[in-house]
């Protein structure tokens, strides 16, 4: 009989020649369980997705309740569907008053695509500015504003009129001019290895966009929904976006994304042409129900309050000569090693020893640490002990 691993390699499209090949039979809380009884502590939350843990009871209940009512009914924006309306309202209650319109989609990269179209349509301009080492997704438009040339050169030509600036580099803000439709930027850079804005950089960026009439798009696909210790990361930097992007952690494990803007800006999609942006499955009622339950869980279970303390415990425990630096904004963390080969050996051993971690696309010498926000002190200690043990095992012959 052909095994699941064989079927996976034979029939599921691959994204690399070295997939992790972990066969998961069940997941619960911060743990995943293999077909042979293996247990893995998930230290990366499915890359920023499982903020409330795997299969949170409140999320499961919301999904089951919605399944008993209806699933897909009609393409987006035509029917009044309670899960969409309730979630949109709940999201706007977490935001500044002007951000009052939510457009639901299926993923983060779709949110990026919609936001880029909206910015160009609303401003009548065509130039887009993003940061070097930024990651915004893999579809054509999103890939165009990614900041890694090596990641996108094989797929050119991409969108014209895209320029890149350096994150945290104030002089580059002069590149924003009256030709610029929008600047799209991660509030906290993720795939660059968790880079946090310094010296009021984001405030200067906001001011420059206002001066030039350019829209500011904040990408919080990774750093939103409580990951940094506030519901939205931008709350920590004294700014507000014109368009906000979210996905990943907002679905509690279900696929969903959104871009959020003032009604005045979002209204640009209504006319010339009508249906200026369309989606069939965006705002799927089951995903919206799961997302509302996720939002309520983060707020009502006090998950935000524990983020700083849990991050501090990671920093306290992960002390080793091989760890050169730890960067973080809440539980969005990067532990830097001397090189990718050293880090890769540590990651492989950590997985073998029961802790799943990873590296970053544009910072391959740094370990990704982004556990579910529900992780406990005991689970943090367990994870850190395994990482330190794996460092010792991986580097024992290097000195």
C-alpha positions in Angstrom: 0.0 0.0 0.0 1.3 3.4 -0.9 2.1 5.6 2.1 1.0 9.2 2.8 4.6 10.3 2.4 4.7 8.8 -1.0 1.4 10.3 -2.0 2.7 13.7 -0.7 5.9 13.5 -2.8 4.1 12.1 -5.8 1.0 14.2 -6.1 1.3 17.4 -3.9 3.1 20.2 -5.6 6.4 20.8 -3.8 8.0 24.2 -3.0 11.5 22.9 -2.3 13.7 19.8 -2.7 13.8 19.4 1.1 10.4 19.6 2.7 10.2 18.9 6.5 8.2 15.7 5.8 6.6 15.7 9.3 3.4 13.7 9.1 0.9 15.2 11.5 -2.1 13.2 12.7 -3.4 15.6 15.3 -2.8 19.1 16.8 -3.9 20.6 20.1 -2.8 23.8 21.8 0.9 24.3 21.2 1.5 20.6 20.3 1.4 18.6 17.1 1.4 14.8 17.1 2.8 12.5 14.5 1.4 9.3 13.1 3.9 7.3 15.2 3.1 9.1 18.5 5.8 11.8 18.1 5.1 15.1 19.8 6.3 18.4 18.5 6.0 21.7 20.4 5.1 24.2 17.7 7.3 27.3 18.2 6.3 29.0 15.0 2.5 28.8 15.0 2.3 27.6 11.4 4.3 30.7 10.5 2.3 33.2 12.6 -1.1 31.6 12.1 -2.1 29.7 15.3 -2.0 32.7 17.7 -4.6 31.1 19.9 -3.1 27.6 19.5 -4.2 24.7 17.4 -7.9 23.8 17.6 -8.9 26.2 20.2 -12.2 25.1 21.7 -13.9 28.5 21.2 -12.8 28.5 17.5 -14.0 24.9 17.0 -17.4 25.8 18.5 -17.8 28.8 16.2 -16.9 26.7 13.2 -19.4 23.9 14.1 -22.2 26.4 14.8 -21.7 28.1 11.4 -21.5 24.8 9.6 -25.0 24.0 10.9 -26.3 27.2 9.3 -24.6 27.7 5.9 -21.3 27.8 4.1 -20.7 29.6 0.8 -23.8 31.3 -0.6 -22.8 34.0 -3.1 -19.8 35.9 -4.4 -18.5 38.5 -2.0 -20.4 41.7 -1.3 -23.9 40.8 -2.5 -25.6 39.1 0.4 -25.9 40.2 4.1 -24.1 37.4 5.9 -23.9 37.7 9.7 -20.4 36.3 10.2 -19.0 38.9 7.8 -20.9 41.8 9.3 -20.1 40.8 12.9 -16.4 40.3 12.3 -16.1 43.5 10.3 -17.7 45.4 13.2 -15.5 43.7 15.8 -12.4 44.6 13.8 -13.3 48.2 13.5 -13.8 48.4 17.2 -10.1 47.6 17.7 -9.1 50.4 15.3 -9.0 54.2 15.0 -12.4 55.5 14.1 -11.5 56.3 10.5 -10.6 52.7 9.6 -14.2 51.6 9.3 -14.4 49.5 6.1 -13.2 45.9 5.9 -12.7 44.0 2.6 -12.4 40.2 3.3 -10.3 37.9 1.3 -8.7 34.4 1.5 -5.1 35.2 2.4 -2.5 37.8 3.1 -1.2 38.0 -0.4 -4.7 38.7 -1.6 -5.0 41.5 0.9 -1.8 43.0 -0.5 -3.1 42.7 -4.0 -6.4 44.4 -3.1 -4.7 47.2 -1.2 -2.3 48.0 -4.0 -5.2 48.2 -6.5 -7.1 50.4 -4.1 -4.2 52.8 -3.6 -3.6 53.3 -7.3 -7.3 53.7 -8.0 -7.9 56.2 -5.2 -4.9 58.4 -5.7 -4.7 58.2 -9.5 -1.0 57.5 -9.2 1.0 54.5 -10.2 4.2 54.5 -8.2 4.5 52.0 -5.3 7.3 52.1 -2.7 8.3 49.2 -0.4 11.3 48.3 1.7 14.3 46.1 1.0 14.0 42.7 2.5 10.3 43.1 2.8 8.0 40.1 2.3 4.4 40.8 1.2 3.4 37.5 -0.6 4.0 35.5 -3.7 1.4 36.6 -6.2 2.4 38.9 -9.0 1.6 42.3 -7.4 2.7 41.2 -3.9 5.9 39.7 -5.3 6.6 43.0 -7.1 6.7 44.9 -3.8 8.8 42.2 -2.1 12.2 43.5 -1.2 14.5 40.6 -2.2 15.7 40.6 -5.8 16.8 37.0 -5.5 13.3 35.9 -4.6 11.6 37.5 -7.5 14.1 37.8 -10.4 13.0 34.4 -11.9 9.5 35.8 -12.4 10.1 39.1 -14.1 8.6 41.2 -15.7 6.6 42.2 -12.6 4.7 45.4 -11.9 6.4 48.6 -13.2 6.8 51.6 -11.1 8.0 49.9 -7.9 10.8 51.5 -5.9 12.5 50.2 -2.7 13.8 52.1 0.3 15.8 50.9 3.3 13.7 50.2 6.4 14.7 52.4 9.4 16.7 54.7 7.1 15.3 58.2 7.3 17.1 59.8 4.3 15.4 57.3 2.0 12.0 58.8 2.8 12.8 61.6 0.4 12.1 59.0 -2.3 8.4 59.4 -1.5 7.1 62.1 -3.8 3.9 63.3 -5.4 4.2 60.5 -7.9 3.8 57.9 -5.1 0.4 56.2 -4.8 1.4 54.3 -1.6 4.1 53.1 0.6 3.6 49.5 1.7 5.6 48.5 4.8 5.6 45.9 7.5 5.1 47.6 10.8 7.6 45.0 12.1 9.7 43.4 9.4 9.2 39.6 9.5 11.2 37.7 6.9 14.1 40.2 7.3 14.5 38.6 10.8 12.3 40.7 13.0 13.4 44.2 12.5 11.7 46.8 14.7 11.4 50.5 13.8 13.8 52.8 15.6 14.1 56.6 16.2 10.5 57.4 15.4 11.1 56.0 11.9 7.4 55.2 11.4 6.3 58.6 12.6 8.6 60.2 10.1 7.3 57.9 7.4 3.7 58.8 8.2 4.5 62.5 8.1 6.3 62.2 4.7 3.3 60.3 3.2 1.0 63.1 4.4 3.2 65.8 2.9 3.2 64.1 -0.5 -0.4 62.9 -0.5 0.7 59.2 -0.6 -1.2 56.5 1.2 0.5 54.5 4.0 -0.3 50.8 3.8 0.8 48.9 7.0 1.2 45.2 6.5 0.4 43.4 9.8 -0.2 40.0 8.2 2.5 38.6 10.6 2.6 41.1 13.4 -1.2 41.7 13.9 -3.8 40.0 16.1 -1.8 40.2 19.3 1.6 38.8 18.1 3.5 41.9 19.4 1.6 42.4 22.7 -0.9 44.9 21.4 -3.7 43.9 19.2 -2.1 45.8 16.3 1.6 46.5 16.2 1.1 50.1 15.0 -0.4 50.9 18.4 3.1 50.9 19.8 4.5 53.5 17.4 2.1 56.4 17.6 0.8 56.3 14.0 -2.3 55.2 12.0 -2.3 53.7 8.5 -4.5 54.6 5.6 -4.9 51.0 4.7 -4.2 48.1 7.1 -3.5 44.5 6.1 -4.2 41.4 8.2 -4.4 37.6 7.7 -2.4 34.7 9.2 -3.3 34.9 13.0 -6.8 36.3 12.4 -8.4 33.0 11.4 -7.5 30.7 14.3 -6.3 28.2 11.7 -8.8 29.0 9.0 -7.9 30.8 5.8 -8.8 34.5 5.8 -7.3 37.9 5.1 -8.5 41.5 4.9 -7.6 45.0 4.0 -9.1 47.8 6.0 -9.5 51.4 5.0 -11.8 54.5 5.5 -15.1 54.2 3.7 -14.1 57.2 1.6 -11.0 55.4 0.2 -12.7 51.9 -0.1 -15.5 53.5 -2.1 -13.2 53.9 -5.0 -14.0 50.3 -5.9 -17.7 51.0 -6.5 -17.6 52.9 -9.7 -15.7 53.3 -13.0 -15.8 50.3 -13.0 -18.3 48.8 -10.7 -17.0 45.7 -8.9 -13.5 47.2 -9.0 -12.3 44.3 -6.9 -14.0 40.9 -6.8 -13.6 37.6 -4.9 -15.7 34.4 -4.8 -14.6 32.9 -1.5 -13.3 36.0 0.3 -15.2 36.4 3.6 -16.2 32.8 3.7 -18.7 32.5 6.6 -17.0 29.7 8.3 -13.6 31.5 8.2 -15.3 34.7 9.5 -16.9 32.9 12.3 -13.6 31.3 13.3 -11.9 34.8 13.1 -14.5 36.4 15.3 -14.0 33.7 17.9 -10.2 34.2 17.6 -10.5 37.9 18.1 -12.8 37.4 21.1 -10.4 34.8 22.6 -7.4 37.1 22.4 -9.4 40.0 24.0 -11.4 38.1 26.6 -8.8 35.6 27.7 -6.2 38.3 28.4 -3.7 36.9 25.9 -2.2 40.3 25.2 -1.3 40.9 28.8 1.0 37.9 28.9 3.0 38.5 25.7 5.7 40.8 27.2 6.3 38.5 30.2 6.5 35.4 28.0 8.9 37.1 25.6 11.1 38.2 28.5 11.3 34.5 29.7 12.5 33.4 26.3 15.2 36.1 26.4 16.2 35.1 29.9 16.5 31.4 29.1 18.0 31.5 25.6 21.5 32.5 26.6 24.3 30.7 24.8 27.6 31.7 23.2 26.3 30.5 19.8 23.3 32.9 20.1 24.7 36.3 18.9 21.6 38.4 19.4 17.8 38.1 20.1 15.5 40.6 18.5 11.9 40.8 19.3 8.7 42.7 19.3 6.5 40.8 21.7 6.4 37.1 20.7 7.7 37.8 17.3 11.3 36.8 17.9 14.6 36.1 16.1 17.6 34.4 17.7 20.7 35.1 15.5 23.4 32.5 15.0 26.8 32.8 13.3 25.7 31.2 10.0 23.0 29.3 8.3 24.8 25.9 8.5 25.0 26.2 12.3 21.4 27.3 12.6 20.2 24.6 10.2 21.9 21.9 12.3 20.3 23.3 15.4 16.9 23.4 13.9 17.1 19.8 12.6 18.1 18.6 16.0 15.5 20.6 17.7 12.8 19.0 15.5 14.3 15.6 16.2 14.1 16.5 19.9 10.5 17.6 19.7 10.5 21.4 19.1 9.5 22.8 15.7 11.3 26.0 14.7 12.5 27.6 11.5 14.5 30.3 9.9 13.6 33.5 7.9 13.4 33.8 4.1 15.7 36.9 4.1 17.7 36.2 7.2 18.7 32.6 7.2 21.1 32.8 10.2 18.3 33.6 12.6 15.9 31.2 14.3 12.2 32.0 14.1 10.4 32.0 17.5 6.7 32.8 17.3 4.8 30.4 19.5 1.0 30.5 20.0 0.2 33.2 22.5 -1.4 30.6 24.8 2.0 29.0 25.5 2.6 28.5 29.2 5.7 29.2 31.3 6.3 25.5 31.6 6.1 25.0 27.8 8.5 27.9 27.2 11.0 26.3 29.6 10.6 23.0 27.8 11.1 24.6 24.4 14.2 26.6 25.5 15.8 23.5 27.2 15.4 21.6 23.9 16.9 24.4 21.9 19.9 24.8 24.2 20.4 21.0 24.2 20.2 21.0 20.4 22.8 23.8 20.2 25.2 21.8 22.3 24.7 18.7 20.2 24.9 20.5 16.9 28.1 22.5 17.7 30.0 20.0 19.8 32.5 19.3 17.0 32.8 22.9 15.8 35.1 24.3 18.4 
